[in-house]
Amino acid sequence: MKLSLSILELRKFISFVIKTFLYLLFSLLFFLSSSFVSTDSEAQTKDEQLWIKTTTNSLTVDWNFKKPPVSPAIKIRLSPDKEEEKFWQGTITGEMVGSVIRFDLKGLSPKLWYPSSPELYRLELSLKDGSELIQNSTYRIGFRNFETRDGKIFLNGKPIFLRGIAINPPGRGIPDKVETSRKFATEYIRFLKSINVNIIRIPDNSTWYDVCLEAPGLCRICDKTNCTHY
């Protein structure tokens, strides 16, 4: 009887592990196709919506407009985070791609983001329709690229082994004031890094995104499917 119970418990445990692994795997694949941005002034709370995506050498901005622009353009200024020295500055025009206007900036040579060295840039955008200013927005971004080959995950062309845990504080009964505080997020992520965890499932919250972007750096999966604009 004890043996049967042990086997049953073992089967339940294996089933739980497999389900958790599959959940994290599919969440990760969804995450890999999303952008990697934290906002200081979030465009999605304003009249216009912007989606930003980076790779190791490019920046893409999609404008989900409410009123079709006649002559869409975007002024871009990129600079290392917390520094005034510019990395790139200029104005580019957009083109319709499906239901959005896409602005592509390619051929960049930025310092790349890694969990061990989270290089960040400050992105300042001025969205225009001809001479009319539509919106100003500021973001903090990291340049990186995830891909899968032969069953392995690569970050910026280098293999990376992701180490995470299924249960995290967000959504586990912690008071909202504590959960969304920068101090709590920072201390919790430092704890995870101390036990060699390098990926975390987090809520759709800008404080958690900021802390994950910064040192010590952490890959992240968003809890909600509507947060792909980050």
N, C-alpha and C positions, 0 to 999 in steps of 0.2 A: 504493500500500500504506500509506504514511504517512497519506494523507488518510483512508482507510477506518478506520485505527486511531484517528485523531483524532475522527472522527465517532462511532465506537463508544464511546470514552471520554466524549465529550460526552453521549451518550445515557445512559450509566451514571450520570454525574454528575447529569443532570436527573432521572433516576429516583430517585436517592438523595435529592435535594432535595425531590421531591414526596412520597416516603414519609415523610421526616422532618417535613415540614409537616403531613401528615395525622395523623401520630402526635401531634404537639404540639397540633393542633387538637382532636382527640378527647379527649386528656388534659385540655386546658383546659376543654372543655365539662363533663367529669366534675368537674373542680376547681371550676367556677363553682357547681355545685349542692351543694358541700360546705360545712362550717362553717369558721370562722376562729378557732381557739382554740389557745392554748398552756397547758399545765398545769404548776402547781407541784407539786400532788399529784394524780396521774392517777387519775380515778375508775375507768377500765377495769381497773386492776390490783387493785381491791377487789372486794367482794361484789356491788356493784351497778354497772350500766353507765349512763353518762349521755352523751348526744349534745347538743352545743350548737351553735346556729346564730344568727348575727346578720344584721340588715339595717341600713339607715340609721336606722331608728327603732324597732327591735324586737329582742327577745331570746327565743329559743325553747329550752327544755330538754326533751328526751325521756328518759324514765326507762324503761329496759329491765329491768324488775323480775324477780327470781327468785321471790319470794313475793308474790302479789297483795295490795296494800295495801287496807285498809278505808277509810281517810280520808287520801288522799295530799295533801301540801302541801309547799311549798318556801319557805324563808326566803331572801331575796336581799339582798345588800348590794353595790352597785356604787360604786366610787370611782376617781378618776383614778389611773393607775399610779404607785406610789411616793409617793402622797399619802394623808393620813388623811381629808381632806374627802370626805363621801359625796356621790354623785351621785343615787343612788336606793336606798331601803331599804323593805322590806315583805315580806309573806307572801302567796303566791297559791296557789290550789288547782288541781289538774290534772284532766284528763278523758281517757278512753280514746280513742286514735286508732290503730286497727289493733291491734297487739300491744304498744304502748307507752303510757305515760301522758305527756301533753303539758302543759307549763306555758308559757303565752304571756304575755309582758310587752310591751305595745305603747304607742305614744304617747310614746316617748322622744325626746329632742333632744340626742344626744351629739355630741361632736366626732368627725368621721369620719376613718377611716384612709385615707391615700394613701401610695404609695411615697415621695413627697417629704416627707410630714409624717405619720409613723406614730403617730397618737394611740392610746394604749392605756388600758385600764381593768382594774382588779382586780375580779374577780367571786368573791364568797364565797357558797357555797351550803350550806344545812343542809336535808337531805332528811328529811322526817318522815312518819310514818304515825300520824295523830292526835297524841298527846303523846309518842310514841316517836321518839327520834332515830335515824335509820337511818345517816346518813353526813354528814360534813363534807368539803367539797372547796373548793379555791382555784384559780382560773384567771386567766390574763391574756388579754384578748380585745380585738379591734378591731371597730368597727362599720363595715360597708361593704356595698355591693350591686353585684354584677356582672350585666349583662344584655347581650343581643345584639339589635340592631335593624337591619334592612336590610343585613346583612352586616358590621356594625360592632360593636365591643365598647365598652361603656360602664361606667365605674366611678363609682358614686354619681351617675349621671345625666350624667356628662361623658365625652366620647369619649376613649379611651386607645389608643395604639398600642403593642402588646407587642413588645418586642425581647429575644430570647433566643438561646441557643446550644444545640446538641444534646448536646454532650459536656461533662460536669462532673466534677470530681474524685471524688465518691462512687462507689464501685464500680469504680474504675479502677486498682486495685492499691495504693492508699494504705493504710498500716497502720491498723488499726482505732483505735488509740489516738490517731493524728493526725486521722483523719477525723472522729471524734466530739468532738474538742476544741473548746472555744469559741473559743480564739485562732485556730485554723486557719479555722473557719467565718467568723468576723468579718473576718479579713484577706482571705479569698477573696471574700466578698460586697462588701467595699469595692472590691476590684479590679474586679469586674463592674460596679459602679455607676460606676466611673471611665471605663469604656468604653461607658457609656449603656445597659447591659443592665438591664431592669426585671422580668424573670421568669426563674425558675430551676427546674429539675427536681431535687428533693432526696430523700434517703432518709427513711423514717419514723422520724425521730429528733428528740426534743424540743429538743436543743441547736440544731439547724438551724432549727426552727420559731421558737424564741426570737429568734435572731439576725435572721431574716427579718422578724419582727414589729417589731423595734426599728429605730432609726435606723442606717443610712440608709434602711431599708425596702425590701422587695422582694416582689413577687408570687411565689407558688410553686406548683408542681405536685408532688404526692406520687408517689414511685416505685411505691407499692403501692396496690392498690385497696381494701385493708382499713383505710385510715387516714382515712376520712371523718368520724370523730369529732373530728378536729382542726379 
